[in-house]
Amino acid sequence: LIYEGDIVRVLEQFKTNTLDMNYPMLFNDKVAKFGFKHPNGHFFYFTNDEDFSYEVIGNIHENPDLLENKDE
């Protein structure tokens, strides 16, 4: 199960690049779908694409530190 406000680790494997980011889940009630807002401003919905994997790792209320930049 996933809820709005959950923090999800998104792994994207594209050719030789790997994106490993944590995002708060958002719910778009216009299309009734969960997704996340990428730093480039685009909204991405969950997909069954084999290039992506998802893991719920916490929520924004109990684990806000999970959203901090990993490079800091």
Sequence and secondary structure as in RCSB ss.txt:
>XXXX:A:sequence
LIYEGDIVRVLEQFKTNTLDMNYPMLFNDKVAKFGFKHPNGHFFYFTNDEDFSYEVIGNIHENPDLLENKDE
>XXXX:A:secstr
   TTEEEEEEEEETTEEEEEEEE EEETTTTEEEEE TTS EEE    TTEEEEEEEETTT GGGGS TT 
